[in-house]
């Protein structure tokens, strides 16, 4: 399977986007894993879930961009995955506050 990496990364990105969408729609703080809930106690859980959903959707763009790049070159896809993941996580920390 020549494009296995791209297919896998595309499926992973779509799964993250679906999860982010569900978090944005339902705004249920219990959708987060237990370990994440115990480390963060937000003042307004509904607003926190909306912001976190935005950050998750942004970070999900990283494997999507890597999947598109993987159709062209595998080494470039790994560089794109690592570079955009770091960039989007850094930008997400600015969005969450």
C-alpha atoms as a printed R data frame, in Angstrom:
   type eleno elety resid chain resno       x      y      z
1  ATOM     1    CA   UNK     A     1   0.000  0.000  0.000
2  ATOM     2    CA   UNK     A     2   1.832  2.999 -1.307
3  ATOM     3    CA   UNK     A     3  -0.250  5.656  0.421
4  ATOM     4    CA   UNK     A     4  -0.828  3.858  3.727
5  ATOM     5    CA   UNK     A     5   0.701  6.655  5.798
6  ATOM     6    CA   UNK     A     6  -1.463  9.282  4.151
7  ATOM     7    CA   UNK     A     7  -4.620  7.225  4.647
8  ATOM     8    CA   UNK     A     8  -3.798  6.568  8.307
9  ATOM     9    CA   UNK     A     9  -3.000 10.206  9.043
10 ATOM    10    CA   UNK     A    10  -6.139 11.317  7.216
11 ATOM    11    CA   UNK     A    11  -8.308  8.976  9.290
12 ATOM    12    CA   UNK     A    12  -6.606 10.178 12.474
13 ATOM    13    CA   UNK     A    13  -7.202 13.836 11.564
14 ATOM    14    CA   UNK     A    14 -10.877 13.202 10.796
15 ATOM    15    CA   UNK     A    15 -11.306 11.339 14.102
16 ATOM    16    CA   UNK     A    16  -9.806 14.270 15.993
17 ATOM    17    CA   UNK     A    17 -12.056 16.726 14.146
18 ATOM    18    CA   UNK     A    18 -15.125 14.640 15.015
19 ATOM    19    CA   UNK     A    19 -14.080 14.529 18.675
20 ATOM    20    CA   UNK     A    20 -13.476 18.305 18.684
21 ATOM    21    CA   UNK     A    21 -16.866 18.870 17.078
22 ATOM    22    CA   UNK     A    22 -18.609 16.745 19.679
23 ATOM    23    CA   UNK     A    23 -16.846 18.639 22.450
24 ATOM    24    CA   UNK     A    24 -17.850 21.971 20.927
25 ATOM    25    CA   UNK     A    25 -21.489 20.937 20.519
26 ATOM    26    CA   UNK     A    26 -22.105 19.210 23.851
27 ATOM    27    CA   UNK     A    27 -19.636 21.220 26.013
28 ATOM    28    CA   UNK     A    28 -19.592 18.375 28.520
29 ATOM    29    CA   UNK     A    29 -16.511 18.529 30.730
30 ATOM    30    CA   UNK     A    30 -16.802 14.782 31.386
31 ATOM    31    CA   UNK     A    31 -15.844 14.068 27.756
32 ATOM    32    CA   UNK     A    32 -12.238 14.625 28.774
33 ATOM    33    CA   UNK     A    33 -10.261 11.688 30.167
34 ATOM    34    CA   UNK     A    34 -10.160 11.446 33.953
35 ATOM    35    CA   UNK     A    35  -6.465 12.325 34.143
36 ATOM    36    CA   UNK     A    36  -7.079 15.569 32.247
37 ATOM    37    CA   UNK     A    37 -10.063 16.499 34.412
38 ATOM    38    CA   UNK     A    38  -8.136 16.118 37.652
39 ATOM    39    CA   UNK     A    39  -5.244 18.336 36.514
40 ATOM    40    CA   UNK     A    40  -7.443 21.248 35.350
41 ATOM    41    CA   UNK     A    41 -10.312 22.814 37.277
42 ATOM    42    CA   UNK     A    42 -11.703 25.577 35.038
43 ATOM    43    CA   UNK     A    43 -13.918 28.325 36.408
44 ATOM    44    CA   UNK     A    44 -16.339 27.954 33.505
45 ATOM    45    CA   UNK     A    45 -16.253 24.376 32.139
46 ATOM    46    CA   UNK     A    46 -18.488 25.122 29.138
47 ATOM    47    CA   UNK     A    47 -16.271 27.954 27.928
48 ATOM    48    CA   UNK     A    48 -13.180 25.827 28.574
49 ATOM    49    CA   UNK     A    49 -14.591 22.992 26.463
50 ATOM    50    CA   UNK     A    50 -15.315 25.382 23.600
51 ATOM    51    CA   UNK     A    51 -11.766 26.727 23.677
52 ATOM    52    CA   UNK     A    52 -10.279 23.267 24.040
53 ATOM    53    CA   UNK     A    53 -12.320 22.064 21.052
54 ATOM    54    CA   UNK     A    54 -10.855 24.890 18.973
55 ATOM    55    CA   UNK     A    55  -7.330 23.935 20.023
56 ATOM    56    CA   UNK     A    56  -7.953 20.259 19.275
57 ATOM    57    CA   UNK     A    57  -9.351 21.088 15.840
58 ATOM    58    CA   UNK     A    58  -6.284 23.230 15.157
59 ATOM    59    CA   UNK     A    59  -3.888 20.482 16.245
60 ATOM    60    CA   UNK     A    60  -5.816 17.990 14.072
61 ATOM    61    CA   UNK     A    61  -4.690 20.015 11.067
62 ATOM    62    CA   UNK     A    62  -1.161 18.724 11.643
63 ATOM    63    CA   UNK     A    63  -1.790 15.090 10.631
64 ATOM    64    CA   UNK     A    64  -4.060 16.300  7.831
65 ATOM    65    CA   UNK     A    65  -1.293 18.447  6.359
66 ATOM    66    CA   UNK     A    66   1.143 15.583  6.848
67 ATOM    67    CA   UNK     A    67  -1.215 13.231  5.006
68 ATOM    68    CA   UNK     A    68  -1.386 15.587  2.048
69 ATOM    69    CA   UNK     A    69   2.390 15.980  2.039
70 ATOM    70    CA   UNK     A    70   2.800 12.198  2.314
71 ATOM    71    CA   UNK     A    71   1.182 11.811 -1.086
72 ATOM    72    CA   UNK     A    72   4.211 13.615 -2.472
73 ATOM    73    CA   UNK     A    73   7.178 12.692 -0.220
74 ATOM    74    CA   UNK     A    74   7.371 10.649  2.998
75 ATOM    75    CA   UNK     A    75  10.362 12.457  4.506
76 ATOM    76    CA   UNK     A    76   8.698 15.802  3.955
77 ATOM    77    CA   UNK     A    77   5.504 14.434  5.523
78 ATOM    78    CA   UNK     A    78   7.317 13.578  8.750
79 ATOM    79    CA   UNK     A    79   8.923 17.014  8.852
80 ATOM    80    CA   UNK     A    80   5.527 18.639  8.270
81 ATOM    81    CA   UNK     A    81   3.948 16.495 11.000
82 ATOM    82    CA   UNK     A    82   6.548 17.404 13.615
83 ATOM    83    CA   UNK     A    83   6.863 21.052 12.638
84 ATOM    84    CA   UNK     A    84   3.173 21.821 12.428
85 ATOM    85    CA   UNK     A    85   2.390 19.841 15.597
86 ATOM    86    CA   UNK     A    86   4.846 21.941 17.581
87 ATOM    87    CA   UNK     A    87   3.586 25.153 15.980
88 ATOM    88    CA   UNK     A    88  -0.108 24.359 16.458
89 ATOM    89    CA   UNK     A    89   0.336 23.206 20.060
90 ATOM    90    CA   UNK     A    90   2.254 26.390 20.839
91 ATOM    91    CA   UNK     A    91  -0.442 28.499 19.195
92 ATOM    92    CA   UNK     A    92  -3.114 26.478 21.020
93 ATOM    93    CA   UNK     A    93  -1.604 27.382 24.388
94 ATOM    94    CA   UNK     A    94  -2.104 31.023 23.436
95 ATOM    95    CA   UNK     A    95  -5.748 30.368 22.461
96 ATOM    96    CA   UNK     A    96  -6.713 28.472 25.600
97 ATOM    97    CA   UNK     A    97  -6.001 31.436 27.932
